[in-house]
Amino acid sequence: MLRSAQAFILTAIICFPPVVSAQADQLSFPASLIDAAINRTNQAVSYNGSYFSIGYPGGDVPSHIGVCTDVIVRSYRALGVDLQELVHLDMKSAFDAYPSNWGLSRPDPNIDHRRVPNLQTYFSRHGEVLAVTDQASDYKPGDLITWMLPGNLPHIGIVVDRVVPDGTRHLIVHNVGQGPKLEDVLFDYKITGHYRYAAQAPARDAH
């Protein structure tokens, strides 16, 4: 009787795996993204938004250069999420949903994921679009923020779990020209978007 009960329990574990692990993965994703973003601030990167021909998927510009979007792309890629591939596939399926700012007639995996308006569109379509407010408490660690800099320059950064000395707001990891930095810039520019994207790495064929 004991043996049959043990066999039943073993069968239940195999056939009905707990769903808690998947939920835990979702809960831990922002923390992992934050760690990846903060790690970017330890990298020596010169600001350079030039067009490069890069591999696909998993392509990247030279590691010693980058712009604000590269902070986002590299942080997600450290978690196995390839925004180059995801943005490209989404643009292939819904090209008209994306901005036509650059006069392109088809997606370009060399550059599309490195453009803030394209990332805004992707996060709007596949993540959570959150309110843009003037309340610092509304911006949580792991959130993605876009701004418009002077001269109509779009910008993007990641909210992290570090705070200013008085604890009233979180710091941001971004690259505004001097490489990836951890800074208090949440309200320094006009906020144009607020997103949350806890992605999972896409499944790949082992063959």
N, C-alpha and C positions, 0 to 999 in steps of 0.2 A: 504493500500500500504506500509506504514511504517512497519507494523507488518510483512508482507511477506518479506520485505528486511532484517529485523532483523533475521528472520528465515533462510534466505539464507546464511547470514553471519555466523550464528551459525553452520549450516550444513557444510559450507566450512571449518570452524575451526576444527570440529570433524573429517571430512572425509579426510582433507588434512593438517595434522599437519605440522608445520614449520620444515625444516631440519636444521635450524640454531642451535638448541639445540644440535644435534649430533655433529656438527662441533665445537661448543663451548666445548663440552666434550673432543674432541680430543685436542683442544688447551690448555685446563686446565690440561690435564693428566701430562705433564712434570712437571708443578708446584706442583702438588699433590705428584708426585714421589719424587721430591726434598725435600719437607717438610717431607715425610716419611723417607727419607734417613738421613736427618739432625737429625730427632728425634732418629734415631738409635744411634747417638753419645752420647745420654744422658743415654744409657743403659749400665750397668756394665756387660761386657761379657769377659770371659776368652777364649783364643784361644784354640780350641780343635776340631780336625778333625776326631775324632774316629767314627767308624761305630756304628750306633744306629738303632734298630728296632723301627719304628715310625708308626703312623697311616697313613691312606690314604683314601681319599684326606685330605688336611688340616693338615698333620702331620708336626711336628717340633721336633728338638732336644731340650733338656732342655734350657730354655730361658737365662740361665746365661752362656752358652757356645756358640761357633760358630766360623766360619771361614769367609773368604772373600765372598764366595758365599751366606752364610746365610744373609749377609747384603742385598744382592740383593733380595733374596727370601722373606725376611721379609718386605722389603720396598714395593715390589709389592703386597704382601699379605695384607698389610695395606690398599691397594686400591681395595681389593677384587679379585686380580689376583693370582691364585695359580700355581706357576711355577712347583711345585712338580707334580701336576696333568697334566699340559700342556706338560711338558717334557716327562712324562711317556706315555701319550697317543700318542705323536709323535714318541717316540721310539718303541712303539708297532706297529705302522703302517709303520715305516721306520727304522727298527733297523740297517740295514746295512749302513745307512747314517751317523751313529754316530761312534765316535772313538772306536776302539777295544782295547784300552790301558790296560784294566783291565781283559781281557780274559773271559768276561761274554758271555753266550749264549742266554740271554734274559734280558729284562729290570728289574731293581731293584728300585722300588719307594722309598726305604729307603735311597738311596745314589745318584742316578743318577743326580738329580737336584743340588746336592752339589758339583759337579765336573765342574771346569771351562771349559774344552773342550766340555762338553755336553751343557752347556749354550751357548757357542760360536756357536755350531751347531744349536741349537734351534733358536737363534736370527738371524742367517744367513738364516734359512729356513722361518722364520715367521716375521721377522722385516726388518729393513733397514740396509744394510751393507754400511758403509761410509768409506771414504778414510782415510788411516793412513798417516799423514803428520807431518812435524815439525813446523807447524804453529798453535800456540795456539788458534787463532781465529776460527779454523775449528772445535773445540771441544765445543759443545753447552751444556747448562744446560739440564739435563735429559738424556744425552748420556751415553752409557755404554762403558767402556774402559777395554781392557784386556792387560796384560803385561806378559813378561817372566822375573821372578826374577832370580838372581844368583842361580845356582844350578838347572836350568831348572824347576823352580817352577812356574806354571801358576797362575795368579792373576787377580782379577777383581774389579772394582770400579765404582762409579756413579759420573759424573760431576754435580756440583751444581751451584747455581747462586751467590755464594760468590766468591770474587776475591782476588788476592794478593794485597798488598798495592799500587803497581803502576798500577793496573788494567789491566795488560797485559795477564793474564790467570786466568781461573777459578780454584777453589779448588775442591778436590776430597773427597768423603766419601768412606772409605774402611777399611778393617781390615787386616793389614799385620802382626799381632802378638800381639798387645796390646789392642785389642778390637776395635770397630768402632771409627774411628777418622776422623776429618775434616782437611785435610792437603794439602800442595802444593807439589804434587808428580807427576803431569802430565807427565813430561819428566824425572823422576828419574830412570825409568826402560825402557826396550825395549818394545814399544807398538806392540802388535800382532793382535789387533782387535779393531774396532770402530763401534758401533751399536746404533740403535735407535729402541726402542720397546715400542710404546704407545698402550699397550694392553687394551682390555676391559674385564671385568669379564665375564666368560662364563655363558650362560643362564643355569639355573637349573630347573628341574621339581619341581614344588611346592609340589608334592606328593612324 
